[in-house]
Amino acid sequence: MPLEDDDKPRKKISHEIGQDLSLLSVEELTERVALLKAEIARLEEAATKKRASRDAANSIFKS
């Protein structure tokens, strides 16, 4: 019976800041970079939305 790696659920990629990277493959490093870039974009979007909400509230209370 052949082993089907595609049938097994993949372990969720996670990254710990400062962890040892020497044991990771180039593909794993590339996946981590993509993961972190997506997280940075998500954080920047959340910050932009919060700034807009804060600015809207400030404009109401300063009027």
All heavy atoms as TSV, in Angstrom:
chain	resi	resn	atom	element	x	y	z
A	1	MET	N	N	0.851	-1.182	0.000
A	1	MET	CA	C	0.000	0.000	0.000
A	1	MET	C	C	0.896	1.244	0.000
A	1	MET	O	O	1.669	1.455	0.931
A	1	MET	CB	C	-0.883	-0.020	1.255
A	1	MET	CG	C	-1.935	1.040	1.264
A	1	MET	SD	S	-3.130	0.610	2.547
A	1	MET	CE	C	-3.484	2.194	3.155
A	2	PRO	N	N	0.794	2.088	-1.042
A	2	PRO	CA	C	1.657	3.265	-1.117
A	2	PRO	C	C	1.242	4.347	-0.122
A	2	PRO	O	O	0.066	4.520	0.189
A	2	PRO	CB	C	1.477	3.763	-2.553
A	2	PRO	CG	C	0.167	3.217	-2.986
A	2	PRO	CD	C	-0.045	1.945	-2.213
A	3	LEU	N	N	2.236	5.032	0.356
A	3	LEU	CA	C	1.955	6.153	1.255
A	3	LEU	C	C	1.599	7.371	0.424
A	3	LEU	O	O	2.318	7.729	-0.504
A	3	LEU	CB	C	3.179	6.462	2.123
A	3	LEU	CG	C	3.572	5.407	3.140
A	3	LEU	CD1	C	4.859	5.825	3.837
A	3	LEU	CD2	C	2.471	5.234	4.173
A	4	GLU	N	N	0.508	7.985	0.745
A	4	GLU	CA	C	0.049	9.176	0.029
A	4	GLU	C	C	0.252	10.387	0.915
A	4	GLU	O	O	-0.542	10.668	1.801
A	4	GLU	CB	C	-1.430	9.031	-0.364
A	4	GLU	CG	C	-1.721	7.896	-1.303
A	4	GLU	CD	C	-1.199	8.156	-2.706
A	4	GLU	OE1	O	-1.072	9.332	-3.097
A	4	GLU	OE2	O	-0.908	7.175	-3.404
A	5	ASP	N	N	1.331	11.127	0.700
A	5	ASP	CA	C	1.593	12.324	1.494
A	5	ASP	C	C	0.549	13.401	1.273
A	5	ASP	O	O	0.279	14.209	2.141
A	5	ASP	CB	C	2.981	12.889	1.177
A	5	ASP	CG	C	4.087	12.016	1.728
A	5	ASP	OD1	O	3.813	11.247	2.667
A	5	ASP	OD2	O	5.224	12.102	1.231
A	6	ASP	N	N	-0.052	13.427	0.079
A	6	ASP	CA	C	-1.047	14.453	-0.229
A	6	ASP	C	C	-2.328	14.276	0.582
A	6	ASP	O	O	-3.089	15.223	0.744
A	6	ASP	CB	C	-1.392	14.446	-1.719
A	6	ASP	CG	C	-0.204	14.885	-2.570
A	6	ASP	OD1	O	0.701	15.552	-2.021
A	6	ASP	OD2	O	-0.190	14.575	-3.774
A	7	ASP	N	N	-2.587	13.065	1.057
A	7	ASP	CA	C	-3.800	12.803	1.827
A	7	ASP	C	C	-3.673	13.245	3.284
A	7	ASP	O	O	-4.670	13.425	3.965
A	7	ASP	CB	C	-4.157	11.317	1.787
A	7	ASP	CG	C	-4.602	10.871	0.403
A	7	ASP	OD1	O	-4.953	11.753	-0.414
A	7	ASP	OD2	O	-4.599	9.660	0.144
A	8	LYS	N	N	-2.449	13.398	3.741
A	8	LYS	CA	C	-2.238	13.789	5.130
A	8	LYS	C	C	-2.406	15.298	5.259
A	8	LYS	O	O	-1.972	16.051	4.394
A	8	LYS	CB	C	-0.820	13.414	5.586
A	8	LYS	CG	C	-0.584	11.933	5.647
A	8	LYS	CD	C	0.823	11.649	6.095
A	8	LYS	CE	C	1.085	10.153	6.083
A	8	LYS	NZ	N	2.468	9.852	6.449
A	9	PRO	N	N	-3.040	15.737	6.327
A	9	PRO	CA	C	-3.147	17.187	6.517
A	9	PRO	C	C	-1.764	17.785	6.744
A	9	PRO	O	O	-0.935	17.203	7.448
A	9	PRO	CB	C	-4.019	17.335	7.762
A	9	PRO	CG	C	-4.079	15.998	8.390
A	9	PRO	CD	C	-3.649	14.985	7.382
A	10	ARG	N	N	-1.512	18.913	6.094
A	10	ARG	CA	C	-0.212	19.570	6.259
A	10	ARG	C	C	-0.177	20.305	7.587
A	10	ARG	O	O	-1.168	20.886	8.006
A	10	ARG	CB	C	0.020	20.576	5.141
A	10	ARG	CG	C	0.298	19.903	3.813
A	10	ARG	CD	C	0.773	20.882	2.791
A	10	ARG	NE	N	2.146	21.260	3.110
A	10	ARG	CZ	C	2.770	22.279	2.553
A	10	ARG	NH1	N	2.152	23.029	1.678
A	10	ARG	NH2	N	4.007	22.571	2.879
A	11	LYS	N	N	0.976	20.254	8.197
A	11	LYS	CA	C	1.168	20.991	9.434
A	11	LYS	C	C	1.105	22.476	9.108
A	11	LYS	O	O	1.700	22.938	8.137
A	11	LYS	CB	C	2.523	20.646	10.044
A	11	LYS	CG	C	2.787	21.321	11.355
A	11	LYS	CD	C	4.146	20.923	11.906
A	11	LYS	CE	C	4.416	21.694	13.176
A	11	LYS	NZ	N	5.782	21.502	13.643
A	12	LYS	N	N	0.376	23.230	9.903
A	12	LYS	CA	C	0.263	24.657	9.678
A	12	LYS	C	C	1.624	25.305	9.867
A	12	LYS	O	O	2.327	25.033	10.829
A	12	LYS	CB	C	-0.750	25.268	10.658
A	12	LYS	CG	C	-1.006	26.726	10.399
A	12	LYS	CD	C	-2.065	27.258	11.320
A	12	LYS	CE	C	-2.251	28.734	11.029
A	12	LYS	NZ	N	-3.228	29.339	11.899
A	13	ILE	N	N	1.971	26.148	8.904
A	13	ILE	CA	C	3.257	26.844	8.978
A	13	ILE	C	C	3.168	27.891	10.078
A	13	ILE	O	O	2.213	28.657	10.147
A	13	ILE	CB	C	3.575	27.541	7.648
A	13	ILE	CG1	C	3.637	26.533	6.511
A	13	ILE	CG2	C	4.884	28.301	7.741
A	13	ILE	CD1	C	3.713	27.176	5.142
A	14	SER	N	N	4.155	27.914	10.917
A	14	SER	CA	C	4.231	28.960	11.926
A	14	SER	C	C	5.683	29.389	12.022
A	14	SER	O	O	6.582	28.674	11.602
A	14	SER	CB	C	3.713	28.475	13.273
A	14	SER	OG	O	4.544	27.450	13.763
A	15	HIS	N	N	5.876	30.549	12.545
A	15	HIS	CA	C	7.231	31.055	12.675
A	15	HIS	C	C	7.380	31.729	14.020
A	15	HIS	O	O	6.519	32.494	14.443
A	15	HIS	CB	C	7.546	32.063	11.563
A	15	HIS	CG	C	8.959	32.538	11.615
A	15	HIS	ND1	N	10.012	31.767	11.181
A	15	HIS	CD2	C	9.496	33.683	12.064
A	15	HIS	CE1	C	11.129	32.427	11.364
A	15	HIS	NE2	N	10.854	33.599	11.905
A	16	GLU	N	N	8.469	31.422	14.670
A	16	GLU	CA	C	8.785	32.052	15.949
A	16	GLU	C	C	9.949	33.012	15.719
A	16	GLU	O	O	10.980	32.625	15.157
A	16	GLU	CB	C	9.177	30.983	16.970
A	16	GLU	CG	C	9.453	31.543	18.342
A	16	GLU	CD	C	9.806	30.450	19.331
A	16	GLU	OE1	O	9.266	29.348	19.224
A	16	GLU	OE2	O	10.659	30.729	20.204
A	17	ILE	N	N	9.758	34.248	16.117
A	17	ILE	CA	C	10.798	35.247	15.940
A	17	ILE	C	C	12.075	34.792	16.652
A	17	ILE	O	O	12.040	34.386	17.809
A	17	ILE	CB	C	10.343	36.623	16.494
A	17	ILE	CG1	C	9.048	37.083	15.826
A	17	ILE	CG2	C	11.439	37.665	16.359
A	17	ILE	CD1	C	9.117	37.262	14.335
A	18	GLY	N	N	13.186	34.829	15.946
A	18	GLY	CA	C	14.475	34.475	16.518
A	18	GLY	C	C	14.816	32.992	16.485
A	18	GLY	O	O	15.890	32.604	16.955
A	19	GLN	N	N	13.941	32.159	15.928
A	19	GLN	CA	C	14.221	30.727	15.937
A	19	GLN	C	C	15.373	30.382	14.998
A	19	GLN	O	O	15.709	31.132	14.083
A	19	GLN	CB	C	12.974	29.929	15.573
A	19	GLN	CG	C	12.658	29.878	14.087
A	19	GLN	CD	C	11.423	29.079	13.790
A	19	GLN	OE1	O	10.334	29.615	13.844
A	19	GLN	NE2	N	11.585	27.823	13.484
A	20	ASP	N	N	15.996	29.241	15.243
A	20	ASP	CA	C	17.110	28.756	14.427
A	20	ASP	C	C	16.593	28.409	13.031
A	20	ASP	O	O	15.664	27.620	12.882
A	20	ASP	CB	C	17.721	27.516	15.086
A	20	ASP	CG	C	18.895	26.947	14.320
A	20	ASP	OD1	O	19.432	27.645	13.425
A	20	ASP	OD2	O	19.273	25.802	14.609
A	21	LEU	N	N	17.171	29.005	12.014
A	21	LEU	CA	C	16.725	28.787	10.641
A	21	LEU	C	C	17.604	27.794	9.890
A	21	LEU	O	O	17.294	27.441	8.754
A	21	LEU	CB	C	16.719	30.126	9.880
A	21	LEU	CG	C	15.885	31.235	10.503
A	21	LEU	CD1	C	16.037	32.512	9.692
A	21	LEU	CD2	C	14.431	30.837	10.614
A	22	SER	N	N	18.653	27.315	10.518
A	22	SER	CA	C	19.624	26.471	9.827
A	22	SER	C	C	19.050	25.125	9.376
A	22	SER	O	O	19.562	24.528	8.430
A	22	SER	CB	C	20.850	26.237	10.702
A	22	SER	OG	O	20.508	25.515	11.868
A	23	LEU	N	N	18.012	24.653	10.022
A	23	LEU	CA	C	17.450	23.350	9.662
A	23	LEU	C	C	16.329	23.438	8.626
A	23	LEU	O	O	15.815	22.410	8.185
A	23	LEU	CB	C	16.923	22.647	10.919
A	23	LEU	CG	C	17.978	22.343	11.984
A	23	LEU	CD1	C	17.336	21.714	13.204
A	23	LEU	CD2	C	19.078	21.452	11.425
A	24	LEU	N	N	15.958	24.649	8.217
A	24	LEU	CA	C	14.878	24.828	7.260
A	24	LEU	C	C	15.403	24.795	5.831
A	24	LEU	O	O	16.492	25.298	5.541
A	24	LEU	CB	C	14.156	26.151	7.500
A	24	LEU	CG	C	13.472	26.300	8.863
A	24	LEU	CD1	C	12.900	27.701	9.012
A	24	LEU	CD2	C	12.393	25.265	9.053
A	25	SER	N	N	14.598	24.232	4.929
A	25	SER	CA	C	14.969	24.200	3.515
A	25	SER	C	C	14.676	25.561	2.878
A	25	SER	O	O	13.990	26.406	3.472
A	25	SER	CB	C	14.154	23.123	2.790
A	25	SER	OG	O	12.790	23.497	2.735
A	26	VAL	N	N	15.167	25.743	1.666
A	26	VAL	CA	C	14.901	26.980	0.941
A	26	VAL	C	C	13.392	27.140	0.743
A	26	VAL	O	O	12.847	28.242	0.901
A	26	VAL	CB	C	15.637	26.984	-0.426
A	26	VAL	CG1	C	15.196	28.149	-1.277
A	26	VAL	CG2	C	17.136	26.993	-0.219
A	27	GLU	N	N	12.698	26.054	0.446
A	27	GLU	CA	C	11.249	26.111	0.248
A	27	GLU	C	C	10.534	26.524	1.531
A	27	GLU	O	O	9.610	27.324	1.503
A	27	GLU	CB	C	10.712	24.756	-0.247
A	27	GLU	CG	C	11.122	24.400	-1.654
A	27	GLU	CD	C	12.553	23.863	-1.766
A	27	GLU	OE1	O	13.146	23.453	-0.728
A	27	GLU	OE2	O	13.090	23.885	-2.887
A	28	GLU	N	N	10.979	25.972	2.653
A	28	GLU	CA	C	10.368	26.334	3.935
A	28	GLU	C	C	10.630	27.797	4.272
A	28	GLU	O	O	9.738	28.495	4.764
A	28	GLU	CB	C	10.908	25.438	5.052
A	28	GLU	CG	C	10.408	24.007	4.956
A	28	GLU	CD	C	11.121	23.076	5.914
A	28	GLU	OE1	O	12.360	23.175	6.059
A	28	GLU	OE2	O	10.417	22.237	6.516
A	29	LEU	N	N	11.827	28.268	3.987
A	29	LEU	CA	C	12.144	29.678	4.234
A	29	LEU	C	C	11.286	30.577	3.358
A	29	LEU	O	O	10.760	31.596	3.820
A	29	LEU	CB	C	13.631	29.942	3.986
A	29	LEU	CG	C	14.594	29.325	5.010
A	29	LEU	CD1	C	16.019	29.407	4.508
A	29	LEU	CD2	C	14.442	29.992	6.363
A	30	THR	N	N	11.108	30.188	2.096
A	30	THR	CA	C	10.277	30.959	1.179
A	30	THR	C	C	8.829	31.006	1.664
A	30	THR	O	O	8.183	32.061	1.606
A	30	THR	CB	C	10.356	30.358	-0.236
A	30	THR	OG1	O	11.727	30.364	-0.655
A	30	THR	CG2	C	9.525	31.142	-1.228
A	31	GLU	N	N	8.327	29.877	2.151
A	31	GLU	CA	C	6.964	29.833	2.694
A	31	GLU	C	C	6.840	30.759	3.903
A	31	GLU	O	O	5.841	31.454	4.066
A	31	GLU	CB	C	6.586	28.409	3.102
A	31	GLU	CG	C	6.318	27.490	1.941
A	31	GLU	CD	C	6.012	26.065	2.382
A	31	GLU	OE1	O	6.156	25.742	3.591
A	31	GLU	OE2	O	5.623	25.264	1.518
A	32	ARG	N	N	7.835	30.763	4.749
A	32	ARG	CA	C	7.800	31.621	5.945
A	32	ARG	C	C	7.826	33.092	5.564
A	32	ARG	O	O	7.138	33.906	6.161
A	32	ARG	CB	C	8.979	31.307	6.861
A	32	ARG	CG	C	9.006	29.838	7.275
A	32	ARG	CD	C	8.760	29.676	8.703
A	32	ARG	NE	N	8.771	28.248	9.028
A	32	ARG	CZ	C	9.332	27.749	10.092
A	32	ARG	NH1	N	9.955	28.524	10.934
A	32	ARG	NH2	N	9.255	26.468	10.333
A	33	VAL	N	N	8.636	33.438	4.564
A	33	VAL	CA	C	8.690	34.826	4.103
A	33	VAL	C	C	7.317	35.251	3.594
A	33	VAL	O	O	6.828	36.332	3.926
A	33	VAL	CB	C	9.778	35.008	3.015
A	33	VAL	CG1	C	9.644	36.353	2.325
A	33	VAL	CG2	C	11.163	34.851	3.615
A	34	ALA	N	N	6.674	34.395	2.805
A	34	ALA	CA	C	5.342	34.698	2.282
A	34	ALA	C	C	4.341	34.848	3.426
A	34	ALA	O	O	3.513	35.767	3.420
A	34	ALA	CB	C	4.890	33.612	1.313
A	35	LEU	N	N	4.418	33.969	4.410
A	35	LEU	CA	C	3.540	34.025	5.569
A	35	LEU	C	C	3.712	35.345	6.321
A	35	LEU	O	O	2.740	36.027	6.660
A	35	LEU	CB	C	3.839	32.851	6.507
A	35	LEU	CG	C	3.139	32.832	7.860
A	35	LEU	CD1	C	1.689	32.443	7.692
A	35	LEU	CD2	C	3.840	31.872	8.796
A	36	LEU	N	N	4.952	35.720	6.549
A	36	LEU	CA	C	5.227	36.953	7.294
A	36	LEU	C	C	4.836	38.188	6.492
A	36	LEU	O	O	4.324	39.160	7.062
A	36	LEU	CB	C	6.693	37.001	7.708
A	36	LEU	CG	C	7.078	35.949	8.762
A	36	LEU	CD1	C	8.592	35.887	8.922
A	36	LEU	CD2	C	6.414	36.227	10.084
A	37	LYS	N	N	5.042	38.183	5.182
A	37	LYS	CA	C	4.613	39.312	4.347
A	37	LYS	C	C	3.101	39.473	4.391
A	37	LYS	O	O	2.592	40.596	4.478
A	37	LYS	CB	C	5.077	39.132	2.905
A	37	LYS	CG	C	6.551	39.414	2.716
A	37	LYS	CD	C	6.958	39.248	1.263
A	37	LYS	CE	C	8.429	39.570	1.071
A	37	LYS	NZ	N	8.831	39.437	-0.343
A	38	ALA	N	N	2.375	38.355	4.344
A	38	ALA	CA	C	0.912	38.411	4.431
A	38	ALA	C	C	0.481	38.945	5.794
A	38	ALA	O	O	-0.470	39.731	5.893
A	38	ALA	CB	C	0.309	37.030	4.186
A	39	GLU	N	N	1.177	38.555	6.836
A	39	GLU	CA	C	0.846	39.031	8.185
A	39	GLU	C	C	1.140	40.522	8.318
A	39	GLU	O	O	0.368	41.267	8.929
A	39	GLU	CB	C	1.611	38.228	9.243
A	39	GLU	CG	C	1.275	38.600	10.662
A	39	GLU	CD	C	-0.170	38.311	11.088
A	39	GLU	OE1	O	-0.947	37.726	10.296
A	39	GLU	OE2	O	-0.531	38.688	12.218
A	40	ILE	N	N	2.237	40.982	7.728
A	40	ILE	CA	C	2.556	42.411	7.751
A	40	ILE	C	C	1.466	43.197	7.039
A	40	ILE	O	O	1.007	44.232	7.541
A	40	ILE	CB	C	3.937	42.675	7.122
A	40	ILE	CG1	C	5.042	42.165	8.055
A	40	ILE	CG2	C	4.131	44.159	6.805
A	40	ILE	CD1	C	6.408	42.106	7.412
A	41	ALA	N	N	1.017	42.717	5.890
A	41	ALA	CA	C	-0.058	43.399	5.149
A	41	ALA	C	C	-1.331	43.448	5.990
A	41	ALA	O	O	-2.025	44.477	6.027
A	41	ALA	CB	C	-0.313	42.688	3.826
A	42	ARG	N	N	-1.641	42.362	6.672
A	42	ARG	CA	C	-2.841	42.313	7.528
A	42	ARG	C	C	-2.732	43.310	8.670
A	42	ARG	O	O	-3.683	44.035	8.996
A	42	ARG	CB	C	-3.016	40.887	8.066
A	42	ARG	CG	C	-4.327	40.638	8.777
A	42	ARG	CD	C	-4.422	39.174	9.197
A	42	ARG	NE	N	-3.620	38.895	10.363
A	42	ARG	CZ	C	-4.061	38.994	11.617
A	42	ARG	NH1	N	-5.302	39.353	11.864
A	42	ARG	NH2	N	-3.274	38.714	12.626
A	43	LEU	N	N	-1.555	43.390	9.288
A	43	LEU	CA	C	-1.335	44.334	10.389
A	43	LEU	C	C	-1.418	45.779	9.905
A	43	LEU	O	O	-2.019	46.631	10.575
A	43	LEU	CB	C	0.025	44.080	11.038
A	43	LEU	CG	C	0.147	42.782	11.839
A	43	LEU	CD1	C	1.600	42.465	12.116
A	43	LEU	CD2	C	-0.652	42.868	13.109
A	44	GLU	N	N	-0.833	46.050	8.745
A	44	GLU	CA	C	-0.890	47.411	8.202
A	44	GLU	C	C	-2.325	47.819	7.872
A	44	GLU	O	O	-2.724	48.961	8.119
A	44	GLU	CB	C	0.006	47.525	6.971
A	44	GLU	CG	C	1.478	47.489	7.325
A	44	GLU	CD	C	2.398	47.454	6.115
A	44	GLU	OE1	O	1.955	47.067	5.006
A	44	GLU	OE2	O	3.582	47.819	6.287
A	45	GLU	N	N	-3.108	46.889	7.335
A	45	GLU	CA	C	-4.513	47.171	7.028
A	45	GLU	C	C	-5.300	47.457	8.303
A	45	GLU	O	O	-6.103	48.400	8.358
A	45	GLU	CB	C	-5.141	45.995	6.277
A	45	GLU	CG	C	-6.573	46.235	5.877
A	45	GLU	CD	C	-7.184	45.055	5.137
A	45	GLU	OE1	O	-6.442	44.175	4.647
A	45	GLU	OE2	O	-8.428	45.022	5.045
A	46	ALA	N	N	-5.061	46.688	9.338
A	46	ALA	CA	C	-5.752	46.904	10.614
A	46	ALA	C	C	-5.366	48.258	11.205
A	46	ALA	O	O	-6.228	48.990	11.718
A	46	ALA	CB	C	-5.417	45.783	11.600
A	47	ALA	N	N	-4.094	48.610	11.115
A	47	ALA	CA	C	-3.638	49.907	11.638
A	47	ALA	C	C	-4.273	51.049	10.853
A	47	ALA	O	O	-4.692	52.055	11.438
A	47	ALA	CB	C	-2.114	49.992	11.583
A	48	THR	N	N	-4.381	50.910	9.545
A	48	THR	CA	C	-5.006	51.938	8.707
A	48	THR	C	C	-6.468	52.129	9.087
A	48	THR	O	O	-6.945	53.267	9.216
A	48	THR	CB	C	-4.886	51.551	7.215
A	48	THR	OG1	O	-3.502	51.480	6.874
A	48	THR	CG2	C	-5.583	52.558	6.320
A	49	LYS	N	N	-7.185	51.040	9.293
A	49	LYS	CA	C	-8.595	51.122	9.690
A	49	LYS	C	C	-8.739	51.786	11.060
A	49	LYS	O	O	-9.633	52.607	11.269
A	49	LYS	CB	C	-9.236	49.735	9.706
A	49	LYS	CG	C	-9.468	49.167	8.325
A	49	LYS	CD	C	-10.081	47.787	8.396
A	49	LYS	CE	C	-10.295	47.211	7.015
A	49	LYS	NZ	N	-10.870	45.856	7.060
A	50	LYS	N	N	-7.866	51.442	11.981
A	50	LYS	CA	C	-7.936	52.037	13.328
A	50	LYS	C	C	-7.611	53.527	13.277
A	50	LYS	O	O	-8.242	54.328	13.968
A	50	LYS	CB	C	-7.006	51.307	14.291
A	50	LYS	CG	C	-7.536	49.941	14.651
A	50	LYS	CD	C	-6.858	49.403	15.875
A	50	LYS	CE	C	-7.457	48.059	16.200
A	50	LYS	NZ	N	-8.283	48.099	17.373
A	51	ARG	N	N	-6.635	53.905	12.461
A	51	ARG	CA	C	-6.314	55.324	12.305
A	51	ARG	C	C	-7.505	56.088	11.747
A	51	ARG	O	O	-7.809	57.185	12.203
A	51	ARG	CB	C	-5.112	55.497	11.371
A	51	ARG	CG	C	-3.824	55.694	12.085
A	51	ARG	CD	C	-2.702	56.069	11.128
A	51	ARG	NE	N	-1.586	55.169	11.401
A	51	ARG	CZ	C	-1.256	54.102	10.703
A	51	ARG	NH1	N	-1.900	53.776	9.631
A	51	ARG	NH2	N	-0.246	53.360	11.079
A	52	ALA	N	N	-8.169	55.509	10.742
A	52	ALA	CA	C	-9.336	56.162	10.136
A	52	ALA	C	C	-10.443	56.332	11.164
A	52	ALA	O	O	-11.086	57.397	11.228
A	52	ALA	CB	C	-9.829	55.357	8.933
A	53	SER	N	N	-10.682	55.311	11.985
A	53	SER	CA	C	-11.705	55.411	13.039
A	53	SER	C	C	-11.333	56.470	14.059
A	53	SER	O	O	-12.171	57.280	14.472
A	53	SER	CB	C	-11.875	54.071	13.745
A	53	SER	OG	O	-12.405	53.113	12.877
A	54	ARG	N	N	-10.084	56.483	14.462
A	54	ARG	CA	C	-9.613	57.480	15.429
A	54	ARG	C	C	-9.722	58.882	14.864
A	54	ARG	O	O	-10.195	59.806	15.536
A	54	ARG	CB	C	-8.161	57.187	15.813
A	54	ARG	CG	C	-7.622	58.147	16.873
A	54	ARG	CD	C	-6.133	58.026	17.048
A	54	ARG	NE	N	-5.482	58.356	15.790
A	54	ARG	CZ	C	-4.270	57.968	15.428
A	54	ARG	NH1	N	-3.565	57.209	16.244
A	54	ARG	NH2	N	-3.748	58.303	14.276
A	55	ASP	N	N	-9.326	59.067	13.612
A	55	ASP	CA	C	-9.389	60.378	12.986
A	55	ASP	C	C	-10.835	60.857	12.845
A	55	ASP	O	O	-11.126	62.032	13.050
A	55	ASP	CB	C	-8.703	60.363	11.623
A	55	ASP	CG	C	-7.195	60.156	11.728
A	55	ASP	OD1	O	-6.647	60.293	12.838
A	55	ASP	OD2	O	-6.568	59.846	10.680
A	56	ALA	N	N	-11.738	59.932	12.517
A	56	ALA	CA	C	-13.159	60.289	12.413
A	56	ALA	C	C	-13.697	60.710	13.775
A	56	ALA	O	O	-14.417	61.708	13.884
A	56	ALA	CB	C	-13.958	59.106	11.862
A	57	ALA	N	N	-13.344	59.987	14.816
A	57	ALA	CA	C	-13.799	60.344	16.172
A	57	ALA	C	C	-13.210	61.682	16.602
A	57	ALA	O	O	-13.916	62.524	17.182
A	57	ALA	CB	C	-13.409	59.240	17.165
A	58	ASN	N	N	-11.938	61.884	16.319
A	58	ASN	CA	C	-11.297	63.155	16.672
A	58	ASN	C	C	-11.952	64.322	15.959
A	58	ASN	O	O	-12.126	65.399	16.557
A	58	ASN	CB	C	-9.802	63.130	16.351
A	58	ASN	CG	C	-9.012	62.301	17.347
A	58	ASN	OD1	O	-9.463	62.043	18.439
A	58	ASN	ND2	N	-7.824	61.874	16.934
A	59	SER	N	N	-12.334	64.144	14.709
A	59	SER	CA	C	-12.953	65.255	13.974
A	59	SER	C	C	-14.307	65.593	14.529
A	59	SER	O	O	-14.720	66.757	14.518
A	59	SER	CB	C	-13.051	64.929	12.478
A	59	SER	OG	O	-14.003	63.928	12.245
A	60	ILE	N	N	-15.035	64.621	15.057
A	60	ILE	CA	C	-16.354	64.875	15.654
A	60	ILE	C	C	-16.201	65.622	16.961
A	60	ILE	O	O	-16.911	66.593	17.237
A	60	ILE	CB	C	-17.121	63.552	15.874
A	60	ILE	CG1	C	-17.522	62.954	14.526
A	60	ILE	CG2	C	-18.329	63.756	16.758
A	60	ILE	CD1	C	-18.096	61.562	14.603
A	61	PHE	N	N	-15.258	65.194	17.801
A	61	PHE	CA	C	-15.113	65.793	19.118
A	61	PHE	C	C	-14.401	67.131	19.100
A	61	PHE	O	O	-14.521	67.923	20.020
A	61	PHE	CB	C	-14.415	64.826	20.065
A	61	PHE	CG	C	-15.271	63.645	20.415
A	61	PHE	CD1	C	-14.964	62.376	19.944
A	61	PHE	CD2	C	-16.418	63.801	21.192
A	61	PHE	CE1	C	-15.767	61.287	20.262
A	61	PHE	CE2	C	-17.218	62.720	21.492
A	61	PHE	CZ	C	-16.906	61.463	21.031
A	62	LYS	N	N	-13.659	67.432	18.035
A	62	LYS	CA	C	-12.965	68.708	17.935
A	62	LYS	C	C	-13.844	69.780	17.314
A	62	LYS	O	O	-13.515	70.937	17.358
A	62	LYS	CB	C	-11.681	68.556	17.117
A	62	LYS	CG	C	-10.593	67.825	17.876
A	62	LYS	CD	C	-9.312	67.776	17.076
A	62	LYS	CE	C	-8.251	67.032	17.880
A	62	LYS	NZ	N	-6.982	66.963	17.160
A	63	SER	N	N	-14.961	69.402	16.738
A	63	SER	CA	C	-15.844	70.382	16.077
A	63	SER	C	C	-16.620	71.200	17.066
A	63	SER	O	O	-16.955	70.923	18.135
A	63	SER	CB	C	-16.837	69.655	15.174
A	63	SER	OG	O	-16.139	68.997	14.162
